[in-house]
Amino acid sequence: MGLLTGDALWALSVAVAVFLLLVDLMHRRQRWAARYPPGPLPLPGLGNLLQIDFQNMPSSFQKMRFRFGDVFSLQLAWKPVIVLNGLAAVREALVNHSEYTSDRPWMSIYDHLGLGPRSQGKFQGDPGKLWACLARAAALLCLDDAQLWPGQEVPGAVGDRGGQLPLYSLCQRGRYPFSPMSLLKRAMCNVISSLIYARRFKYDDQRLAKMLDLLEDMLKEDSGFVPMVLNVVPVLLRIPGLPGWVFRAQKAFMDMVDELLEEHRMTWDPAQPPRDLTDAFLAEVEKAKGNPESSFNDENLRIVVLDLFTAGMVTTSTTLAWALLLMILHPDVQRRVQQEIDEVIGQVRQPEMGDQARMPFTMAVIHEVQRFGDLVPLAVPHLTTRDIELQGFLIPKGTTLITNLSSVLKDETVWEKPLHFHPGHFLDAQGHFVKREAFMPFSAGRRVCLGEPLARMELFLFFTCLLQRFSFSVPPGQARPSDYGVFGTIVTPSPYQLCAEPR
């Protein structure tokens, strides 16, 4: 076949352009429907991709919110998206319409990891029976079992027992400045590993170091412009070698998860009581054999493990890093927490979950850390399964919903000092702890984070034990660190160092 002539090439180019224009117009048609939310004008083919700052999406959405209101529309390439802002809009969508907004949009970027439509964890699929059975597997079969939940191990892990977190010995050697993030990540990783595999890693274990490095790289891979484009233009994922190059860490981490699960399966004895979550899940898989409708399968076991590592390890260690930062920036708050710890727990007994009810100020501080830190400002997207009405707008079936949790956690109509760290947000006039309706760092409704109970336990036990044993401060001669977060898949505090003085 000869080369195309100039006229033929011109005709082909025009035909392609007309085709793309028609496709673009077809995907814009719902924007012209009655009562569809307003939004910025999309560009042909690209939609609003170039109008979003992917290095700080909450800031972009805040500017659009001022212009278009609490409910506005975007077009990401050819994918329609509605962004919800403020307590009223987010609560109406996730709670009042939870039956029709609890699905997840199909995210093509996870297919290459085996996290596609059949795998129905945090990222994909209808919540229904799956969400209930995963919650039962994680909460009833493991987290509530005193022998399996390492609640008695957690305080020791931040003290001087067994070398789980060598912070105590570090402080005993001298009050030198250090960054706490690495130690916190290792401690949290061992707690999650105890739940999943009934094992702990030594702090110099190369597999632990590799796991932590991969988790950090995964968060970087998951954020930014490129993953967004690949998700909304999935045909690009068919380019040979591209998914493996863009998501190298995610693929490597899932390979490690598969390796650990296979090792665990080889030692599993169904006749014995479950050692951990994996044993409990495998027992449910055995019961479900022959039932194609069951959500207990090997694919979903991988999802549960991934969910717990990302939600239970990464977010909790980052929240604790925020907590220690805010304590050195607000020493008066730190002293008041320590006074309450001394009055309720003392200096000898280890903290227990039952202490929460008698420690309103400490509980207020922990909640305020989560509110101020605002770790997951945009949550995980939802999908409408039928036409719904939100704040007077009509949202069509199959529309992706982005819930701007940051706009709720820092809503100036709800919080007295939305942009400042202020534990009084969670205290009434009598000093009693009050949980506010707008406190939703774990999202809300049927898709509330599965790891919330675990995160609450970890945060309280680690935070109170650390402040029971140490006083934290800005290192002498160093400038006061910033409390401004660094946006990514998870908002992390700016890098900082502290000193820890044994009490």
Beta strands, then each sheet from edge to edge (+ up, - down):
strand 1: 71-76
strand 2: 79-85
strand 3: 382-383
strand 4: 388-390
strand 5: 393-395
strand 6: 400-404
strand 7: 470-473
strand 8: 485-486
strand 9: 492-493
strand 10: 499-502
sheet 1: 1+ 2- 6- 3+
sheet 2: 4+ 5-
sheet 3: 7+ 10-
sheet 4: 8+ 9-
end
